[in-house]
Amino acid sequence: MKPLFLLATAALLTASAASAQTTPDSTAAPVAPANPLTTYGFVDGYYGYDFKHAATNQRPGFLYSHNRQNEFTVNNAVIGLRYDNGQVRGALGLHAGTYVSANYAAEDQVLKHLYEAYAGFRPFKKAWLDVGIFGSHIGFESALSKDNWTLTRSLMAENSPYYEAGARLTYEVSPKLTLTGLVLNGWQNIRENNQAKALGTQIQWKPTDKLLINSSTFYGNEQPQDSVRRRRYFHDFYVSYAATDRLSLALVFDVGKQESEQRGGKADTWHTGAAFVRYKLADKWTAAARAEYYNADRGIIISSISPVAAAADFKVQAASLNLDYAPTSNVTFRVEGRTFHGRQPFLSDRNGNPTRNYGNLTSSIALAF
């Protein structure tokens, strides 16, 4: 693992330095912002309702955002500071809500309330080196609903990292191409759970103002220290395209593989895809639709990071329709209907019977400042 880490780091630094040397204006200093210190905040209050739900206010365990039903509550409330003078940058953000309670359940009780906390500097022009806690380099969706086309997150987003802890080197090859390399504690964990480190990469290419292509990877052993090693390989790919001023499209596909608990045994594979369509109906009204699927051998990741031999496969399709109303630029009222269908039962209904179907409604008012 150490030779792999050193080789990957050296290659990334060498490539970045070479690109910097060939840039015509490589001696020009970055322009510092007028005010390097900024504040930000976000509050997402919501109410959800599940059809034929079990006798609980908790939504299924594979949902982490907006995961409560028949309850008025807050998904995520965030407040923070960011500093960037062109040469040095950092951030400190705190958060709380049902998303934090669900998605950070395994974290330290103090650390779980850190939305982001990192410090960084420019080791050379067009590059940033950051260390700390920051948003994931994986996925089309983020932890803040205001940044997403749909109110709730796709199954692939819910079951891949929202946040990471480690070191991140970002290099802007050109205004159209950005490369990132990461050394991480692991797959969405602030506190390390073993003695190994994980590696990640990201390539973002924007050939035109309307088209964005992203490729992100992850490699690491995510089992606890006293467990059998199971190395995990993962790739996230998405394309977003602004077809017109009103119409936007996106396609996302993830695939991952984790080694078996038995040496030489068949690895567990999961793959998941989603298609998004967003259309601006009027100045303050927007509609979005999503179709998705999630297939996982023995329920790997979505049910367990260490599935047993008899664990059932998870194969589910889902679709949603979203309507947004933005009375001002920083407030959005959203309503979403969503339905799930499995090839075999994957939940229990209100009577305790296995079911292949699940549906819900979610509404939200979100404020950003």
Protein Blocks (a to p, Z undefined) as FASTA:
>chain_A
ZZmmmmmmmmmmmmmmmmmmmpmklmbccdddfblbdcdddddddddddehiacdfbdcf
kbfghpbghiacdfbdcddddddehjaccdddddedjklmmmmmmpcfklmmmmbacddd
dfbghiacdedddddfedjbdfblklpmbfbdcfklmmccfbdcdddddddfbfkbccdd
dddfbehifbacbfbdcddddddddfbfkbccddddddddfbdfkbccdddddddddddd
dfblmbccdddddddddddfbehiacdddddddddddddfblmbccdddddddddehhio
jlocbdcfklccdddddddddddddfbfkbccdddddddddfbdcbdcfkopacfbdcdd
dddddddZZ
